[in-house]
Amino acid sequence: MPASIRDQLIADLKEHAAQSAGSDWREEWNEVAITGAWMDEGFFKMTSTAKAQIISSDATEQRVSVTVYVDEGMQYRLRDIRFAKKLVAVAAESMQPDSDEAEDNGQTTVLPSPPKLEFHEFDDTEHLDADLIFPPEELRKRFLLNDGDVLDASRIKQGLDTLNHLYGSRGYIDFAAKPETITDDKSATMSLIMVLDEGKQFRVGKVEAYNLGPEKEDKLKAQIQPGDIYGSERFGEFFTENQTFIPALQQNEDNGTIDLQFGFPTCP
């Protein structure tokens, strides 16, 4: 392991130990920092155990020695990235995957990355690259990994964030992506399948203003018109710049609209 990564892990360890009470810091550090460091280097099936021993302690502090036992397993490279359309809604709440479900050749491998996502075995080849809102080649550009590269979990997470931004900017505010992997241990490669729940595109519905005054109300309605695509970034910036308006939002699933109300608080 490069010295720079080792130094970062030690710094993370000290931070976790300082901020956490009891022994939970050890499990959290092992699960997040240690696992993340190895998965960024392609060791997607690594396992580790951290053990701590108190060297000395007094009324104000403890000195602890931490030993980490790592079974790296196989280093994987990227075979390819493809996309599949989710035909039913992705669960809104993420869960920690059960690592016991990961098997060897031809099976899905858990790909943990903070925040945790839920993973399942990919077996729906019928819907690969089918009927997607954006062309698969456009989606593929969002992941800064080339076929044959060592799999890097941090870059996969960055790609997921970029997909959320892309879809959100076009009004698909309920978009969710779930990465699934198909493993080939013989070639030490993984195919990454991005299962996309694209959701419905939302547009601005009604725009109502209260107690703003004619000038502010006209300016507001000139910026936001019914029928505009409800882009998450555009409207997020607008709400940040106009926090005193106290916006209220009503999401209408049936017709794919967002009703907006703006107004200043009134004194009783």
VOROFI-430070 format. One record per residue (C-alpha): residue in three letters; residue number from 1; x, y negated, z negated. Coordinates in steps of 0.5 Angstrom, whole numbers. Each point is the difference from the previous one (the first is absolute). Example, Ala and Ser with C-alpha at 12.3 -4.5 7.8 and 13.67 -1.06 7.14 Angstrom:
+------+-----+-------+-------+-------+
: code : pos :  east : north :    up :
+------+-----+-------+-------+-------+
:  ala :   1 :    25 :     9 :   -16 :
:  ser :   2 :     2 :    -7 :     2 :
+------+-----+-------+-------+-------+
This chain:
+------+-----+-------+-------+-------+
: code : pos :  east : north :    up :
+------+-----+-------+-------+-------+
:  met :   1 :     0 :     0 :     0 :
:  pro :   2 :     3 :    -7 :     2 :
:  ala :   3 :     2 :    -4 :    -6 :
:  ser :   4 :    -5 :    -6 :     1 :
:  ile :   5 :    -6 :     5 :     0 :
:  arg :   6 :     3 :     3 :    -7 :
:  asp :   7 :     1 :    -7 :    -3 :
:  gln :   8 :    -7 :    -2 :     2 :
:  leu :   9 :    -3 :     6 :    -3 :
:  ile :  10 :     4 :    -1 :    -7 :
:  ala :  11 :    -3 :    -7 :     1 :
:  asp :  12 :    -7 :     2 :     1 :
:  leu :  13 :     1 :     5 :    -6 :
:  lys :  14 :     2 :    -5 :    -5 :
:  glu :  15 :    -6 :    -5 :     2 :
:  his :  16 :    -5 :     6 :    -1 :
:  ala :  17 :     3 :     2 :    -7 :
:  ala :  18 :     0 :    -7 :    -2 :
:  gln :  19 :    -7 :    -1 :     2 :
:  ser :  20 :    -3 :     6 :    -2 :
:  ala :  21 :    -2 :     3 :    -7 :
:  gly :  22 :     1 :     7 :    -1 :
:  ser :  23 :     3 :     5 :     5 :
:  asp :  24 :    -5 :    -1 :     6 :
:  trp :  25 :     6 :    -5 :     3 :
:  arg :  26 :     4 :     7 :     1 :
:  glu :  27 :    -6 :     3 :     4 :
:  glu :  28 :    -2 :    -6 :     4 :
:  trp :  29 :     7 :    -2 :     2 :
:  asn :  30 :     2 :     7 :     2 :
:  glu :  31 :    -7 :     0 :     4 :
:  val :  32 :     1 :    -7 :     3 :
:  ala :  33 :     7 :    -2 :     1 :
:  ile :  34 :     4 :     7 :     0 :
:  thr :  35 :    -5 :     3 :     5 :
:  gly :  36 :    -1 :    -6 :     4 :
:  ala :  37 :     8 :     0 :     1 :
:  trp :  38 :     0 :     7 :     3 :
:  met :  39 :    -6 :    -1 :     4 :
:  asp :  40 :     3 :    -6 :     3 :
:  glu :  41 :     6 :     4 :     2 :
:  gly :  42 :    -5 :     6 :     3 :
:  phe :  43 :     0 :     5 :    -5 :
:  phe :  44 :    -8 :     0 :    -1 :
:  lys :  45 :     0 :     7 :    -4 :
:  met :  46 :     5 :    -2 :    -5 :
:  thr :  47 :    -1 :     1 :    -7 :
:  ser :  48 :     3 :    -3 :    -6 :
:  thr :  49 :     0 :     0 :    -8 :
:  ala :  50 :     2 :    -5 :    -4 :
:  lys :  51 :     2 :     1 :    -7 :
:  ala :  52 :     2 :    -5 :    -6 :
:  gln :  53 :     4 :     1 :    -6 :
:  ile :  54 :     1 :    -5 :    -5 :
:  ile :  55 :     7 :    -2 :    -2 :
:  ser :  56 :    -1 :    -5 :    -5 :
:  ser :  57 :    -5 :    -4 :    -3 :
:  asp :  58 :    -1 :    -6 :    -5 :
:  ala :  59 :    -6 :    -4 :    -2 :
:  thr :  60 :     0 :    -4 :     6 :
:  glu :  61 :     2 :     4 :     6 :
:  gln :  62 :     2 :     7 :     2 :
:  arg :  63 :     6 :     3 :     5 :
:  val :  64 :    -3 :     5 :     4 :
:  ser :  65 :     4 :     5 :     5 :
:  val :  66 :    -4 :     2 :     6 :
:  thr :  67 :     1 :     6 :     4 :
:  val :  68 :    -3 :     1 :     7 :
:  tyr :  69 :    -1 :     7 :     3 :
:  val :  70 :    -1 :     0 :     8 :
:  asp :  71 :    -2 :     5 :     5 :
:  glu :  72 :     1 :    -4 :     6 :
:  gly :  73 :    -3 :     6 :     5 :
:  met :  74 :     0 :    -2 :     7 :
:  gln :  75 :     1 :    -6 :     3 :
:  tyr :  76 :    -5 :    -1 :     6 :
:  arg :  77 :     0 :    -5 :     6 :
:  leu :  78 :    -6 :    -2 :     4 :
:  arg :  79 :    -2 :     4 :     6 :
:  asp :  80 :    -6 :    -5 :     2 :
:  ile :  81 :    -5 :    -5 :    -3 :
:  arg :  82 :    -7 :     1 :     3 :
:  phe :  83 :    -7 :    -3 :    -2 :
:  ala :  84 :    -7 :     4 :    -2 :
:  lys :  85 :    -7 :    -3 :    -1 :
:  lys :  86 :    -3 :     1 :    -6 :
:  leu :  87 :    -7 :     2 :     1 :
:  val :  88 :    -3 :    -1 :    -7 :
:  ala :  89 :     2 :    -5 :    -5 :
:  val :  90 :     7 :     0 :    -4 :
:  ala :  91 :    -1 :     0 :    -7 :
:  ala :  92 :     1 :    -7 :    -3 :
:  glu :  93 :     3 :     3 :    -6 :
:  ser :  94 :     7 :     3 :     1 :
:  met :  95 :     2 :     6 :    -4 :
:  gln :  96 :     7 :     3 :    -2 :
:  pro :  97 :     1 :     6 :     5 :
:  asp :  98 :     1 :     7 :    -3 :
:  ser :  99 :     7 :     2 :     2 :
:  asp : 100 :    -2 :     7 :     0 :
:  glu : 101 :    -4 :    -1 :     6 :
:  ala : 102 :     6 :    -1 :     4 :
:  glu : 103 :     3 :     6 :     4 :
:  asp : 104 :     5 :     2 :     5 :
:  asn : 105 :     0 :     0 :     7 :
:  gly : 106 :    -6 :    -3 :     4 :
:  gln : 107 :    -3 :    -2 :    -7 :
:  thr : 108 :    -1 :    -7 :    -2 :
:  thr : 109 :     5 :    -3 :    -5 :
:  val : 110 :    -2 :    -5 :    -5 :
:  leu : 111 :     3 :    -7 :     1 :
:  pro : 112 :     0 :    -4 :    -6 :
:  ser : 113 :     1 :    -8 :     0 :
:  pro : 114 :    -2 :    -5 :    -5 :
:  pro : 115 :    -6 :    -1 :     0 :
:  lys : 116 :    -2 :     7 :     0 :
:  leu : 117 :    -4 :     2 :     6 :
:  glu : 118 :    -4 :     7 :     1 :
:  phe : 119 :     3 :     5 :     5 :
:  his : 120 :    -4 :     6 :     3 :
:  glu : 121 :     2 :     5 :     5 :
:  phe : 122 :     0 :    -3 :     7 :
:  asp : 123 :    -4 :     5 :     4 :
:  asp : 124 :    -5 :    -4 :     5 :
:  thr : 125 :     4 :     0 :     6 :
:  glu : 126 :    -6 :    -1 :     4 :
:  his : 127 :     0 :    -8 :    -2 :
:  leu : 128 :     7 :    -1 :     1 :
:  asp : 129 :     1 :    -7 :     4 :
:  ala : 130 :    -8 :     0 :     2 :
:  asp : 131 :    -4 :    -6 :     0 :
:  leu : 132 :     4 :    -5 :    -4 :
:  ile : 133 :    -1 :    -7 :     0 :
:  phe : 134 :     7 :    -2 :     1 :
:  pro : 135 :     5 :     5 :     5 :
:  pro : 136 :     4 :     5 :    -3 :
:  glu : 137 :     6 :    -3 :     3 :
:  glu : 138 :    -2 :    -7 :    -3 :
:  leu : 139 :    -1 :     3 :    -7 :
:  arg : 140 :     7 :     4 :     0 :
:  lys : 141 :     4 :    -6 :     1 :
:  arg : 142 :    -2 :    -2 :    -7 :
:  phe : 143 :     4 :     5 :    -3 :
:  leu : 144 :     8 :    -1 :     0 :
:  leu : 145 :     2 :     7 :     1 :
:  asn : 146 :     2 :     3 :     6 :
:  asp : 147 :    -1 :     8 :     2 :
:  gly : 148 :     6 :     3 :    -3 :
:  asp : 149 :     1 :    -5 :    -5 :
:  val : 150 :     1 :     3 :    -8 :
:  leu : 151 :    -7 :    -1 :    -3 :
:  asp : 152 :     0 :    -6 :    -4 :
:  ala : 153 :    -6 :    -1 :    -5 :
:  ser : 154 :     1 :    -7 :    -1 :
:  arg : 155 :     0 :    -2 :     8 :
:  ile : 156 :    -7 :     5 :     0 :
:  lys : 157 :    -3 :    -5 :    -5 :
:  gln : 158 :     2 :    -6 :     4 :
:  gly : 159 :    -3 :     3 :     6 :
:  leu : 160 :    -7 :     1 :    -4 :
:  asp : 161 :     0 :    -7 :    -3 :
:  thr : 162 :     1 :    -3 :     7 :
:  leu : 163 :    -6 :     5 :     3 :
:  asn : 164 :    -4 :    -3 :    -6 :
:  his : 165 :     2 :    -7 :     2 :
:  leu : 166 :    -1 :     1 :     8 :
:  tyr : 167 :    -7 :     3 :    -1 :
:  gly : 168 :    -2 :    -5 :    -6 :
:  ser : 169 :     2 :    -6 :     5 :
:  arg : 170 :    -6 :     3 :     5 :
:  gly : 171 :    -5 :     0 :    -5 :
:  tyr : 172 :     1 :     8 :    -2 :
:  ile : 173 :     0 :    -2 :    -8 :
:  asp : 174 :    -2 :     7 :    -2 :
:  phe : 175 :     6 :     3 :     4 :
:  ala : 176 :     4 :     6 :    -4 :
:  ala : 177 :     5 :     4 :     3 :
:  lys : 178 :     3 :     7 :    -3 :
:  pro : 179 :     6 :     3 :     2 :
:  glu : 180 :     1 :     7 :     1 :
:  thr : 181 :     6 :     5 :     2 :
:  ile : 182 :     1 :     6 :     3 :
:  thr : 183 :     6 :     3 :    -1 :
:  asp : 184 :     5 :     5 :     4 :
:  asp : 185 :     5 :     2 :    -5 :
:  lys : 186 :     4 :     4 :     6 :
:  ser : 187 :     2 :    -7 :     3 :
:  ala : 188 :    -1 :    -4 :    -6 :
:  thr : 189 :    -5 :    -5 :     3 :
:  met : 190 :    -6 :    -2 :    -2 :
:  ser : 191 :    -6 :    -3 :     4 :
:  leu : 192 :    -3 :    -6 :    -3 :
:  ile : 193 :    -8 :     0 :     1 :
:  met : 194 :    -3 :    -7 :    -1 :
:  val : 195 :    -8 :     1 :    -2 :
:  leu : 196 :    -3 :    -6 :     1 :
:  asp : 197 :    -7 :    -2 :    -3 :
:  glu : 198 :    -1 :    -6 :     5 :
:  gly : 199 :    -7 :    -2 :    -3 :
:  lys : 200 :    -4 :    -6 :     3 :
:  gln : 201 :     2 :    -6 :     2 :
:  phe : 202 :    -3 :    -6 :    -4 :
:  arg : 203 :    -2 :    -7 :     3 :
:  val : 204 :    -2 :    -6 :    -4 :
:  gly : 205 :    -8 :     0 :    -1 :
:  lys : 206 :    -3 :    -6 :    -4 :
:  val : 207 :     4 :    -6 :    -2 :
:  glu : 208 :    -3 :    -4 :    -6 :
:  ala : 209 :     3 :    -6 :    -3 :
:  tyr : 210 :    -3 :    -3 :    -7 :
:  asn : 211 :     2 :    -7 :    -3 :
:  leu : 212 :     6 :    -1 :     5 :
:  gly : 213 :    -2 :    -7 :     3 :
:  pro : 214 :    -2 :    -1 :     7 :
:  glu : 215 :     8 :    -1 :     2 :
:  lys : 216 :     2 :     6 :    -3 :
:  glu : 217 :    -5 :     5 :     2 :
:  asp : 218 :     1 :    -2 :     7 :
:  lys : 219 :     7 :     1 :     0 :
:  leu : 220 :    -1 :     7 :    -4 :
:  lys : 221 :    -5 :     2 :     6 :
:  ala : 222 :     5 :    -3 :     5 :
:  gln : 223 :     5 :     5 :    -2 :
:  ile : 224 :    -5 :     6 :    -1 :
:  gln : 225 :    -5 :     2 :     4 :
:  pro : 226 :    -5 :     6 :     0 :
:  gly : 227 :     2 :     5 :     5 :
:  asp : 228 :     8 :    -1 :    -2 :
:  ile : 229 :     4 :     6 :    -1 :
:  tyr : 230 :     1 :     1 :    -7 :
:  gly : 231 :     7 :     1 :     0 :
:  ser : 232 :     3 :     1 :    -7 :
:  glu : 233 :     6 :    -4 :     1 :
:  arg : 234 :    -3 :    -6 :     3 :
:  phe : 235 :    -6 :     0 :    -5 :
:  gly : 236 :     5 :     1 :    -6 :
:  glu : 237 :     4 :    -6 :     2 :
:  phe : 238 :    -6 :    -4 :     0 :
:  phe : 239 :    -2 :     2 :    -6 :
:  thr : 240 :     6 :    -2 :    -3 :
:  glu : 241 :     0 :    -7 :     3 :
:  asn : 242 :    -7 :    -1 :    -3 :
:  gln : 243 :     0 :     3 :    -6 :
:  thr : 244 :    -4 :    -6 :    -3 :
:  phe : 245 :    -6 :     2 :     4 :
:  ile : 246 :    -1 :     7 :    -4 :
:  pro : 247 :    -2 :     4 :     6 :
:  ala : 248 :    -5 :     6 :    -1 :
:  leu : 249 :     0 :     6 :     5 :
:  gln : 250 :    -5 :     5 :     2 :
:  gln : 251 :     2 :     6 :     4 :
:  asn : 252 :    -6 :     3 :     4 :
:  glu : 253 :     2 :     7 :     2 :
:  asp : 254 :    -6 :     1 :     4 :
:  asn : 255 :     1 :    -6 :     5 :
:  gly : 256 :     8 :    -1 :    -1 :
:  thr : 257 :    -1 :    -7 :    -2 :
:  ile : 258 :     3 :    -4 :    -6 :
:  asp : 259 :    -4 :    -5 :    -3 :
:  leu : 260 :     3 :    -6 :    -3 :
:  gln : 261 :    -2 :    -5 :    -5 :
:  phe : 262 :     4 :    -6 :    -2 :
:  gly : 263 :    -1 :    -5 :    -5 :
:  phe : 264 :     3 :    -4 :    -6 :
:  pro : 265 :    -3 :     1 :    -7 :
:  thr : 266 :    -6 :    -4 :    -2 :
:  cys : 267 :     0 :    -3 :    -7 :
:  pro : 268 :    -6 :     2 :    -5 :
+------+-----+-------+-------+-------+
